[in-house]
Amino acid sequence: MTSRESYVPAPRVLPSRPPNGWKLVVVGDALLDVDVVGTADRLCPDAPAPVLDVSAEHARPGGAALAATMARGDGLDVTLVSAIADDADGERIRSLLADIPGVYGTSTAPTSVKTRLRCGGTSLARLDRGGGPGLPEVTDEMLDAVLSADLVLASDYGRGLLRDERLRQVLRRVPVVWDPHPRGPAPVEGARLVTPNRAEATAFSGRADPFEAADELLRTWRAKAVVVTLGAGGALLHCGGTPVAVPAPAVSAPDPCGAGDRFAVTVAARLGAGAAADEAVADAVRAAARFLADGGVSGMRAAQQSTVDAVRARGGTVVATGGCFDVLHSGHVRMLQAARALGDCLVVCLNSDASVRRLKGPSRPVNGQADRAEVLRALACVDDVVVFCEDTPQRVLGELRPDVWVKGGDYSAELLSEAPVVRRWGGRTVVVPYHSGRSTTEILARRG
């Protein structure tokens, strides 16, 4: 059913919190981003333009699809709601989103594709095609998916989806973080947080000063809070009282692409987990800075694979282990040190908050996944951390393909459910000693 017809919500009762924690829905325009990478050591004979000798092409989801991909990588229970054209580029987006739950309508406009020509980590030029006139379809299934959310991230890239009136009516009924676009509409009234960057805030408010812009937008948008992101200047949060200025860590960022999405996803995740607005914004500023320091959107895949690939390139052994690591204790540290000693790098597969809740009960985890990952990364024996949202690490193991999978315990390695998965590529499973009396459950029990 399209946006020109009436909508009746599905007759079901939606819990305020689903059994596995909370659910994020990202709704907005899905784009296709392509990086064409090569070397440029000469100029065109007929113009002072560099010649790019292409060595590789990398495609990734863009726009709202990038935000959903980030959320999935963070271990969130996320669903993408978007309209994707039935063309070759649209099919490419769908294939890139195969591991992310989605509810899609179609669009009569060609898929928007942004192609960047890159050399040495720098963009030489960007080629845009697609988009243009056309209507995105909003189906009843899409509206049902939005209503199923505990929190919605509206990721607007100006392609028209968030102008749909039926969709806007539904968005007024759920908590929304709205990431606006200059070519898009104003956010729906009552949005929990709106996240314009400085240029967007100026365009929407007519005020160049970010304090004045935030104050004007808070009134005109009737939002609960507005945060103006200021790049290297951090962010300015206005909730109706005295604005809060949040500084940003100093980073070298030749490629700022994707930082806004990283900020929006993190602030939505923190709000969904119960954080106050100022705490969520501070965490999001730090996350965006860390994202840029790691290479930005072009470094997303490389950041996940660089350690493993570098070790394999020199013939080393990749070791992986997994668990909740909720309250880190000496038993954890001893197990991780023993695992690291079995190879040349150690990747920890970390259960997401939702996964821990399903496995351990509603009172767990004690520490959120972002904090748990940060503590693990600070250990000298840990080279990388990957968050997974399923109950078992089979999927992420299939992506990492470690040479050695390590578990701590007093049972046979071959009885572990992961053992057959690891054997598929010739890996082996190893158990390291269990340290009696040292477990998170026992520690929490002693604390009453």
N, C-alpha and C positions, 0 to 999 in steps of 0.2 A: 504494500500500500504506500503511495507516495505522499509527499508533503501537502498536496492539494486536496487531500481527503481527510475526514475526521479520524481522530485517534482515540481509542478506548484502551487504557492500560490493561495488561494481562491480569486476570483475576487471581492474584496470589498475594500472600502476606510476606513481605520482605523483612527479615530481621535487621535490627539496628547494627548488629555486628554478626557477620557470618561465622560459622563454627571455626574456620581456620584463621580468624583474626579480623582483618578488614579488607575491603575491596576497593581498588582504584580503577576508575574508568577514564581513559584518555580519549577525548572526542575532538576532532578537528580535521584539518586538511592533510592528507598523506601525499608526500612528494617523493621523487626519486633523485637521490644525490649520486653523482658519479665523479670520481677523481681519476683523471688521466695523468699518470705519473711518468716522468722521464728525465732526461738530461738536456741542458741547453747550453752549448758552448760555442754557438755561432749565430750570426744574424742572417736574415733573409737578404738575398742579393738586391731585391727591389724595394726594400723598406727597412727602416731601423727597428725591426721586430725580431725577437728571438725565435729560433727554430727549436721546437721540442721534439727530441728523438724519444718516442714513446717506448717505455719498457713494461708498463702494466696498466690495467684499468680495474678500479675497485668500485663496485656499486654498493650502496647502503640505503636503508630507509631514511627519508627526510621528513621534515615538518613534524606533524603529530605522530607519525610513525617512528621518527627518531626518539621522541619523548617516551613512547611506549617501549621501545627497545631499551632505553636507559633504565626505565622502571623495572622491566623484566630482569635486566642484568643486576639490579639492586636486590633481586629476590622478592619483589612485591607481587601480590596477586593482582594482576593488571589485565584489563581487556581494552582493546583499541576499537573505537567506533568511528568509522570514516566512510567516505564515498570514493570508490576507486574506479577509474574508467576501464571499459572492456577493450583495451588496446595492448600492444606488446609491452609497453612500459608499465602499464598497470599490472599485467601478469608478472612482470619482474618484481614489482613491489610485493605482490602477494607471495611469491616464492621466498623473498627475503624475510617475510613475516611468518613463515611456516610454523615457528615455535611459539608464536605469541597468539593467545586467544583473540579473536576479532569478530566483529559483526559489521558487515560492509553493505552499503548500497552501491549504486553505480553513479557515474557522472557522464553527461553528454559532452563535457569539455575534455580535450586530450589531456593525458597525464602531464603534470608539470615536472620537467626534468631540469636540474641544475648541474651543469658539467663544469668542473674546475680543472684547468690545466696547471699542473703543479711540478715544481722542480726544487729540490733541496729544501723541502718543507715550506715553500712559499708558493702562493698562487700567482701565476702569470696573467691569467684571464679567466673569466667565467662566461659560459655560454648557456643561455636560458631558452627553453622552448616548451611548447605545450601551454596548458592553461587557457586563458581567453574565454570567450563567451561559452556558456553552457550551464546547465542546472545540475547541482548535486542532488541525488535522490536520498530522501530520508524515509526509511521504512519504519513500520511499527516495531519490528524486531530491534532496530537501533534505539528507538525510544525506550523500549523495555529494558535494554541493556544499561542505558543511562540511569534509569530509575532504580536499578539493582545496586548501584554504587553507594558506598559509604562516603566517598569523596570523588569529585570529578575534576580533572584537569582539562580545561578548555584551551586547546592549543590552536590558536588562530593564525593561519598563514595567508589570509586575504583571498582565498579561493571561493568563498561564498557559503560554505557549509553552515557556519555559525550565524548566518543571516536567516536561516529557515525558521519561520515563526513557530511551528509546532515544536521544533527542537528547543527553541528559546523558552517556550512555556514549560517544558519539562525541566530545563536547567534551573528554573526558578524554584523548583521543588526539592532540590538536593544541594548540599554544600559544594561550592564551586571555587576553585582557584582558576583565575582567568588570565591567560597569557595573551595579550592583545597584539594586533598588527595594524599598522597605519592604514591599510586598505580595507580593514575589517570593521565590523560594527562595534558599538560600545558594549561593554559587558552587561549581562542581565543585572537588574537591580538586586541588591542584597548579597552580591558575591562576597564570599568570605575573605578573599584576598585577590587583588589585581596587581599584576607584575609588569608594568611598562618599563622599557628602558628610557634613558633620558630623552632621546629623540622622539620616541613615541609619546612620552608624557608631555613634551612641549607641543607636539602636533595636536594632541587631543585637547589640551587645556589652553593653548595660546600663551602660556607663561614659560619664559626661558629659565627662570630660577626654579630648581627642583623642589624647594620648600613650598613655593607658591603653587607650583604645578600639582604637587601631591595634595595640598589643601583644597585646590579647586576641583580636582578629580574625585576626591573623597565625597564632596558635596554633590557634584553633578552626576556621578555614577551611582550614588547612594550605596556605596560599598561599605563593608564593615572595616576594611583596611586597604590601603594602597601602599605598595613598596615600589619606589623608583630605583632601578638598578643603574649604577653609575660607572660600570667598568672597573678600572683600577681604583676609582674612588669609593668602591664598596656599594652601599645601598642606603636608602632613606625610607624608613617605615613610618607611616602616619596612620594611627588608629583613632584619631579624633582628639587626643590630648596633645602632649608635647611630642613632636617627632623624634624618632630614635635614629641616630646615625650609626651605621655599622661599617667599620673600616674593612678593607680587603687586604690580605697578605700580598706582598710585592712579588710578582712573578713576571717572567719574560714570556710574552704571548704573541708570537708572530701570526698565529692563526686563531682568531677569536670565534670562529664558526662553532656553533653548538653550545656556547657558554650559557646563553639565555635558556635553552632547553634544560641544560644541566641544573641551572638555578631553579627553574620552575618545578622540575620533577622532585628535587630534593626538598623544596619548601612544602610541596604537596605531601610528600612522604612523611615529613616531620609533623605537619598538622594532622594528618590522618592517624598518626601514632599517638596523638594527644599533646604535642608540644604547644607552648604558647607562641604567639606570632613572632615576638622578638627573638625567641630561641630558635624557631624554625628559620627565620631570615638569616641569623648569624651562621647557622649550620650550612645554609644554602650558599652564602657568600664564600665560605671556606671550600665547599665542594666545587664551586665553579672555578675558584682559583687553582685548586688541585687538578681539576680537569684540564685547564689550560696549560699548567706546568707539565702535564703528561702528554701534551701534543694536541689537545683539542679533539675535535670530532675525527680528524684524520688519524689520530693515534688510538682510537677506541679499540679496534681489532688488534693493533700492534701492542697496546698496553696489556691485553689479555694473553697474547701469544708470545711476546718478545722474549720473556725469560725462558719459556719452554723451547722456543725455536733456537735461541742462542745456544742453549745447552746441547740440543740435538745436533746443531751444526758442527759442534766440535767433538761429537761422538760421546757426549756425556749421558748420564742416567737421570731420567726424570722420575721423581718420587712424589706421590700424592697421598694425602690422608684426609679424613673427614670427620665431622662431628659438630656438636652444638657449641662447645667451648664457652658456656654461659658465664660461669664464674671461674676464671682462669686460676689454676692452682698448680702445685708442684708436680702432681701426677701428669697433668697436661704437658708441662714443660719437659719433663723427662721423656715422655712419649714422643714429643715433637723433635727433641734432640736426637733420640734414637732413630727416628725416621729419616732425619736429614743426613745422618751418618751413612745411610744406605745408598746415597747417590750424590748428584752434583747440584740439585736444586730441589726444594720442597714446596709444593703447592697445597694449600689447605682448602678443601671443599667445605664451606661453612653453611650449615642449615640456616635458612632465612627465619625471621621471627615467626611467620605463619607456620612454617614447617616445625619449628620447635614447639609451638603451641599445640599442634596436632599430636606430636610425639610425647610431650611432657605434661600437658594439661594447661588450663587457662591462666595459671599463675606464673608461667614461664614464657619467655625468658626473663631473667632478672635484668639483663643488659641487652639493649637493642642490637640489631645486626651491625649497624654502622660502628658502634662502640666496640663490639666484639672483634670486628674486622680490623679496626685501628690498633687494638691491643696486640692482636696476632701479628700484624705487619711490623710492629715495633720489636718483635723478637728476632735476634740475629739468625736463628735457625730457620726462619720462615722467609721464603723468597716471594711468594705471592698468595693472595686469598681470592677465591672465587665463591660467590654466594649462589646457592641453588634453592629453588622454592619447592621442589618435590619432596616426598618423604624419604626417598633414597637418592644416592648420587649417580645412578646409572647414566642419566643423560649427560651430565657434565663430565663423567669419566669418558664417555664416548667422544667428547670434544677434545679433552686433554690427552687421551691415550697414554697414560703414564706407563713407564717401564715397570714400576713397582708401586703397588697399592698397600698401604700400611694401616693396620688397626691395632689399637691397644686392647688387650683382653686376655682371658684365660681359656680361650676356646680354639679349636682347630681352624686354621686359615681356610681350608677347603669347605668349611661349613658356612662361610660368609656368603651372603647373596651376591656380593660384588665379584666374587672369584671367577664365575663363568664369563662375566662381562670382560674382565681384564684379560682373560686367556684368549679372547678373540683376536687380539693383535700381538699375542706372544708375551704379554706381561705376566707378572707373577704377584701373588698376594702373600704378605708377610705379617705375622703378629709379633708385636713387641711386648715386653713384660707389663702385666697389670700390677699397679701399686696399691696394695690393700689399704683401705681406710681413707683413700684420697679420691673422692668423687664429689661432683657438685651436689648431688642429691644428699649425700651424707653430711656435707658441710652445711647445707641449708637446714637439714633436720636438727643438727646440733645448735643452730642459731634460734631454733624454735619457730 
